Amino acid sequence: MPFGYNGKILHVDLSRSQWEVEEPGEVFYRTYVGGSSLASYYLLKMLTPGTDPLSEENVLVFACSVLTGAPLSGFSRFTVAAKSPLTNGFGEAEAGGYWGPELKFTGFDGVVIKGRAPKPVYLWIHDGEVEIRDAGNIWGKDNWVAQEQIRTALGDKKIRVASIGPAGEQMVLFANVQNELEHFNGRSGMGAVMGSKNLKALAVRGTRKMTFSDPEKVKEISRWHNRRIKTHPPNVGLSKVGTSGLVKVLNDIGILPTRNFRDGVFEGVDKISADAYHKTIFHARGTCYACSVKCKRRVSLDDEQYPLDKRFGGPEYETLATLGSLLKIDNLPAIARGNQICNLMGLDTISTGCVIAFAMECFEEGILTTRDTGGRSLNFGDADAMLWLVGEIACTKGLGRILSKGVKQAAEHIGKGSENFAFHIKGSELPAHDGRGKTGMGLGYALSATGGDHIETPHDTAFSKSIVNLRPLGILEPVNPLLIDYDKIRYFALGQKAWGINNCYGICNFCSVPIHAMTFSRLVEAVEAITGWDTSLFEIMKVSERSNVMARVFNHREGFGAKQDRVIRRWHEKMPGGPLKGQRIDPEEFQTAIDLYYELSGWDKDGKPTNGKLVDLNLEWLIE
């Protein structure tokens, strides 16, 4: 009997309205574990290179891990993956909440979906049973209405629903997947893939309790972890103000993305800071399954112009920046209103803010005019213009139809030099962090299979004074966030694998190593207590590296290579002001770092993993 996992993967063919169960053995689970690693395995096995991401041939994977659902803070996350319609490469996004553990309680560790339903449907998964149910009455409805109607129809308010909004149905290329309207598989356009399959939602409810190899040890680690969360400074800050605390911190060191990534300092920062947030719109804290951090913010405001409903989620740091400073907007209620519209309609707020920033700069440069907007101005700082564009994008109307394709494809459509203001990496819009002040993170953005992704990479600033949490990896000295030297390359190469652990094992970055309350040694103990495996940090790091290499192989099959491993031109330009005035990423130094990373990783000069590296990672089945 397996511990920590069910040993069952659900396969659903929507075209044929059929499903079957695969039962892999322990070696499979120990090799791929779950999350992004498990998803990569199925995408490489089942997808033909060159597949249209919005065709029925694309494969959509919902993947928990061997740890998901264990009663430890942060052990609640799951991955949604497919070929990305936004980048035409590997696509994945993680979310927390309660949906992942609930899927595990149904008796399944993951769901692999292929085909396209002839009409809108949703999946109802409960205690080992599966139903493909008609979704005609909820197609076109926002995420809140869809969730509540599914729960009512099935007669159980405890059902967990992962759904898409109208943006996903319209196949906006950065549409997301949501659960509870405060947990999002946000990046890579996974909502658009669901929409292309006529799949509105996956509803799950299970009563099966997870069994662990050493339940008393699991309880002991959980108690230790929760005690540490109460005193560990980064976790104390998250519990107190959530991620909104990052707004002022990043602005003070000069790397808060402002005005479409030109600047690193925002003059209106105090109006969107954690202090303003908690004095004006804050309602309550939210959390995820078994988590004591409680970093989620819920907001409420009785305002005729910018009403905020406590049920529809509060903005996190990324949204405060991308709908705020990136657009030079300091109207906090309007930002929070924009966030709630995105939540209901199913839009990734990072990409949404970035495409609006692109449109505003194009308008400022005269590339877009009132003829393109139906008479409306698009000026930086105009909160109502932002809200208008959010609605246009979600409904793919007018200019919103062009912007719904993301900045890369929008620039290709608009032309006229607009590509100079379309900032993306591998086709993916950038989260709100500036690589000029985090050069290791810049490497992470360039080298990630999904493009700009702040979850895929270590952040230099967290280790500029103390490196104690990375010492088990052999990193013994703090790093300078502004340099690209041998120490930085070594730090990134090891740190990237450490960050990748969380996406494979389904652990929240805000609870796990190396920044937050968990430690490497206790993580190893947790894996052993949950699964019964005699494991090590070496094996856990290998799982992470294997996942990264599989995603890299996927992209090479789709035509990606070294030319795509780059950062945006603005990061090669000098910061115009603020504490980092004059700072830039030197392009020659950066390319040298990329080349050296390839060597360290066992990749060739085009960034393709060598056959020797594939054998090293038990991936010889990928040798061409």
N, C-alpha and C positions, 0 to 999 in steps of 0.2 A: 504493500500500500504506500503510495507516495505521500510525503508530508509537504505542506505549503502550497501544493498545486493539485489540480484534479486529474491531470494526464489526459485531458480531452480538449481538442480543438474543433470548433464547429465550422463546417464549410457550407455556405449557402449559395445556391445558383438561382439568381432572381429570374433569369430568362426562362428557366424550366420550373420555377416554383418548387424546387427540391432542396433538401438539406441532408447532410450526412456528418458523421463524427469520426475524426481521426484520433487515434490513441498512441501518440509517440511514447517512446520509453525514456528512462532516466538519462541515458547518454544524450539524447536530443535536448532535453530540458537543461542539462548541465552545460551543454555547448552553447545554446542560444538564449536560455534563461527567461527571456520575455522582452516586452517593450520594443524599442527600436531594433534590437538584434533579431528577435523573433519575426518581426515584420519584414526586415530586410531579407531574411531567408525565404519567405513565401513570395516576395516580389521577384527575387532573382530566379526562383524555381518556376514561377507560373507566368511571368510576363515576357512577351516577345519584344526585343528591342525595336524601337520605332513606333510602339503602340500609341495611338491618340489618347491622351489622358482623359478625355471626355467621352470616349467610346465605351461600349459595353465590354470590350476586351480588357480594360483596366481592372486591376484587382485592388480591393479596399480591405485593409486589415485593422481590426481592433485588437490590441494585444496588451494583456496584463502580464505580470511576471510571477515568478515563484514566491515573491514576497508580498505581492498585492493582497491587501485584506488582513495582514497581520496587525494586531492591535498595538502598533507603535506609531508615534507621531511622524507623519510624512510618508508612510508606506501605503499610499492610496492611489498613486498615479498610474495612468495607462496611456498607451500610444495609439494614434490613428495614423496610418501610413498608406500611401499609394504613389503612383507616378503623378507628379505635381503638374496641374494645368498651368500654374503660374510660371514655373521654371523649365518645364519639360524634362526634369531630372527627378532625383529621389526626393520624395516629399514625406515629411513626418511632422507631427505636433503632439505634445503631451498635455494632459490635464489632470487635475486632482478632483476633489469632491467625494462623492459617494458612489458614482456609477461603476468605477473599476472594481471595488470590493463586492458590489452587488452582483456583477457578472460572475465573479469567482464563486459566490454563494449559490448561483444557479447550477454549478457543476461544470462550467467551461472556463478555460484559461484565455481563450481568444476566439475571435470570429473572423473568418476569411470569406469575403463576399465577391462574387464575380457575376457577370451578366448585367442585364437591365430588365427591370420589371416592365410589363406592357402598360401598366398604369400605376399611379402613386400607391406605395405600400409602406408599412412599417413592420419591423420584426418584433414579435412578442416572445421573449425568452424567459422561461420560468421553470426552475427545478428540473432541468434536463429536457424539457419540452420546448418545441419551437413552432411558432405559427407565423405565417406571412399574411398579414391582415391589410385590408383595404384602408387607404389613407386619403381617399377622395374628399372627405369632409374636413380634413385638416390641411390639405394642400393649399398653399396661399396664405395660411394663417401664420402669425408671428410665433416665436418660440414659446412664450408664456401660454398663449391660448392652446397651442398644440400639446404642450405638456399636460395642462389641466384637463383637456378633453380626452387624452389617452388614459389618464388616471381615472377619470369618471367612467369611461366606457369599460374599463377593465375592473372597476370596483375596488380599487386599492390605492390609497393616497401615498403609500410607501414605495410605490413603483418609481424607479429611477429612469429618467429619459434622457438619452443623448439625441439631439435633433438638429435640424437645419431650419433656418428661417427663409423668408422669400428670396433673400440674396443668394442662398445656395440653390434654390429652385431655379432662379434665373441664371445660374452658373457664373456669378461674379467670381473671377479667378482667385480672389482672396477671401471667399466666404469660409466661415469656420463651422465647427461643430461645438455645441454647447450642452452643458447639463446644469440645471438649477439656476441658470442665468447669472452665475458668478464663477463658473469654471469652463475654460475654453481650450479646445484643441485649435489654436488660433492660426498658426502659420501654414503656408504651402497650399492653401486652397482645398483642404479636405472636404469642406462643405460643398464646393462645386462638384467634386467627384460623387458625393452622395446624391446631389441633384441630378447629375447625368444618369444615375441609375434608377431614378424615380423612387428613391429611398428617403422617406421623410425622417424616420427616427428608428432607434433601437431602444425598446422598453425592456427593462430587466427587473426581475424579482426572484430572490432565492432564499431558501431557508436552510440550506446546507451549511453547517459550520465548518470552518477550516480546521484541520488537524495539524499539529506541530510535533516535531520529533521530541522536543524538550519544552513542554508548555510552561513549566515553572521558570526555566531560564528566560523564556520570552517575556514573562511577566516581570522578572527582575530587571532585564534590560529596559523594558518600557518604563518602569518606575525610575530607574537611573536617568534615562533620557529626559523624562518630563521634569525631574528635579533640575537637571542641567539647563534645560530650556528656560527655566525661571530665572537663572542667574547669568547665562551666557550673553554678553552684551549685544551681539547682532540679533539674537532671538528676542531679547527684552525689547529692543527697538521695534521689531516687527510686530510684537504683541501690542505695543503701545500705539503705534501710528501706521502699521502696515508698510507697504512700499512707498507711500507718499513721502516718507522721510528722505528718500533719495533726491527729491527735487532740489531742495536747498543745498544738500551736500554736494551734488554734482555741479550745481551752479557756482558754488563757492570755490571749487577747484578749477572752474573754467571749462567744463566739458558737458554742459547741458545743451543738447542740440537745439538750435534756435534759427529761425528763418531759413528753413530748408537746408540745414547742416552747414550754413555759412559760419555762424557764430557759436560760441560756447557759453555765453552769458546772456541772460534774459532780464531786462530791466523790470519786468512785471512779476518776478519770481515770488515775491512775498504774497501776492494775491492768489497763487496756486500752491502754496507750500502746505506742509502738514499742519502747521498751526492754523492757517486760514481754513483748511479743510475741516478740521475738527471743531472749529468755532462756528461754522456756517451750515454745512450740509451733512455732517456725520450723523448717522442714526444708531448703528450697532455694529458689533463685530460678527463676522461669520467664520466658519472653519471647514475643514475636511474631515473625513472619516478618522476617528481616533486621534485627532491632532490637538495638542494643547497650545500651539502657537497662536492660533486664531488671528491670522494676518489679514483676512478679508475685511473690507469696509463696505457697509451698507449705508446708503444715503437717503435722505428724505427732505423735500422742500415744497411747501405750499406756495407756489409761485405761478402766476398765470402765464408768463412768458417761457419760463424754464422749469416746468414741474418735474419733480423727482419722486419716484415711487420706490419705497423701501424694498419691494419685491424684485426689482429689475437690476440690481447690482450697482456697485460703486466703482469709480475709476481707480485703477492701479497706477503705479508710476509710469509705465509705458504709455498709458492713455493720457495722463496729465501732461506728459511731454509731447506726444505726437499730435494730440488735438489742442495742446496748449502752446508751449514755448516754440515748437517747430513752426507753428503758424503765427507766432507773436500774439497769441490770445491769452489774456489774463482774466477772463470772465469765468470764474470757477463753476457757477451754476450752469452756464452754457456748455462747458466742457463735460460736466457730469451728465447733462441732458444728451449731448452727442454720444457719450458712452452708452447710455441706456437705449438709444435708438439703434446703435450698432448691435447691442445684445439682443434686442427683440428681433431685428431683421437678419442677424447672423453674419455680421461683418467683422473681420479682424481689425481692431482699432489701430494697430501699428501700420499696416498697409494703407488703411483708409486715411490716416493722418498724412502719410507720406505722399499719396497721390494728390491730396488737396494742396499740400505744400508745393508740389510740382506745378499744379495748375495756377496757384497764386503767383509763383515766380514767373511762369510763362506769361501771365496777365501783366505783371509788372514790366516785363521786357517787351510787351507789345506783340508777342507771338500768338496769344489768345486775346480776343477783344469781346466787346459786348455783343458782337454778331454771333460769336460762338456760344454765348451764355444766355441768349434770349433777352439781352438788355441788362443783365445783372453784373455788377462789378465784383471782382474777386481780389480783394486787397488783404495783405497781411494784417492781422489784428481784427478782422471783421468776423465776429462770432456767428452772426446770423448767416453770413455767406457759407461758413463751415457747416452749419446745420442744414442749410439748403442742399449743399453738395452731398452730404451724407445720405439724404433722402433720394437724391437723383441717382447716386451710385447704386444704392440698394435696389432701386426699381429699374435700373439700366435705362434711364431716360435722358435724352439730349446729350450734353457733355458727359453726364454720368455714365452713359453707355461706353464711351471711349475710356474713361478713367477706370471703369470696372475691369479692364484688362490688365491693370497694373502699370507702373510708370514706364517700363521698358516697351511694352506693346503700344501704350498710349503715345509715347514719343515717336515711335515708328509711324503711327497713323497721322499725327499732327505735323511732323517734320519741322521745317523752318528753324532748325537749330535747337529745337526743344530738347533734344537728347543731351544737351549740355547741362540740363537741370533735372534730368531723370536719374536719380541716384538709387542704384540697386547693386546687388552682387548676385551673379548667376540668375538674374531676373527677379530676385526677391528683394522687396523693400527692407530698409534697415531699421532695427530697433533703435531706441533713443540713447545711444552711447557714442561718444566721439573717439575714434581710433587715434587721434593726435595726442590724446592724453592717456590712452590705454593701448600701447603698441602691441602687446601680446594678444589682447582682445581683437585688434586689427588682423593679426595673423589668423585668429580663430574664424573671423568672418570670411576671410579670403579662402580658407582651406575647408570650411564646412561644406558638406555635400548639399546642404539645403540653402546655402548662401548666407546672407546676413542673419545670424541667429545668436542672440545673447545667452541662450540656454546651453549652447554647444561648446562654450569656451571659458577658460579661467579669466577673471578680471584682475588686471595687474594691481589696481589701486588697493585691493583687499590685502595684498601681500607686500606693500611698500614699506611697512614698518616691522611686521612680525611674520615669520614664515613657519611658526611652530607646528601648525596643522599639516604642513607639507613635508615635514622632516622624514616621516616614514617612507617617502618616495625618494629620499636622497637629496632633496632641495633644502639647503642649510642656511642660505643667506637671503635677505629681502631683495626684491627686484625693484629697479627704477622704472616706473610706468612710462617714462618718456624715451627710454633707450631701446634700440634693437641691437643687442650684442649676444655673445655666446651664452651668457647666463640667462638671457631672456628666451632664447630659442630652446635651451634645455628645460627651462621652467614651463614654457608652453607645451612642448612635446609630452612631458609627463603630466602636466596639469590638465591637458585636453583629455587624456585617458581617465583621469580622476573625475572630471565632470561627466564624462560619458557613462560612468557607472550608474548615475541616477536615471538616465533615460533607458538603460537596459533593465535595471532592477525595479523601476517604477517608484523611485524615492524622490520626494520633493527637495529641491535645492535649498529651501529655507529651513530644512531640518537636518540635512545630511552633511557629509564631508565635502570640501575641506573648510568651509567658512563657518558653518553653523554647528549645532550642539553635538551631533554624532561624531565619533572618531573612527579612524580606520580600523583600529583593533576591535572596538565594540561592534562595528559593522560586520566584521568577519565572524564574531561570536553570534550575532543575530542570524546571519545566513545559516550557520551550522545548527543553531537551536531550532530554526524554522524548518529546514529541509532535512537535517540529519546528515548532511554531507560533511566530510572532513575536507575543508577548503582552506584557502589562504588569500591574502591580498594579491599575490601573484596571479592566481586563477581568476579572481574578480577583475583585475586589470586586463587580463587577456580577453575576457568577455567583451569589455568595452572596446579594446583595440579591434577585435574581430568585427564588431558592429560597424565601426568607422570604416574599416576596409571594405566590408560588403557594400556599404552605401557608396563608397568611392568606385568600386567595380561597376555598380549599377550605373553611375553617371558616365563612366568611360564607355560603356555599351551604348549610351545615348549620345555620344559624340563630345562629351566634355573632356577637357584636358588642361594643361598648364595655363593656357591663355585665359581661362576663366577664374584662375586663382589670383584675384586682384582686389583692391579696395577702390572706393570712389575717388575721383580726381580731387575733390575738395580736401581730402585728407593729405594730399600731396602739396596743397597750398598752405601758406602760412596762416595761422589763426590771426584774424584781424584785430582782436582786442582781448581784454580780460587778463587773468593771471597767466595764461599760456600764450600771450601775444607773441607771434613769430614762430611758434612751434609748428612743425609739420612732420609728416612721415617722408623720409628721403626715399625716393623710388628705387635707387640702386641698392641701398641698404636693405630695403624690404625684399627685393628680388633675391638678394643673396641669402636672406633668412629663409625664404620659401625653398630655394634650392637645397639648403642645408637640412631643412626639415624633411625633404624628400629622401635624402641620404640616411638620416637618422631612422626613418620609418621603413626603409626597405622598399622604396618606390623608385621608378625610373625617372628619367629627365622630363617626361611628360606628366609626371605625377601619378603614374599607374603602378599599383602594387605588383612587385615581381613575383614570379612563380615560387621563389624561395620563401617569400613572405606568406603567400597563400598556404603553402605546405606547413609553415610554422604555426599557422592559426587554424589548422584542420579544415582548410577551405580548398583543398586540392580539386574538389569538384567544380571549382570556378576556373581552373586552368583551361585556356582555350585550346 
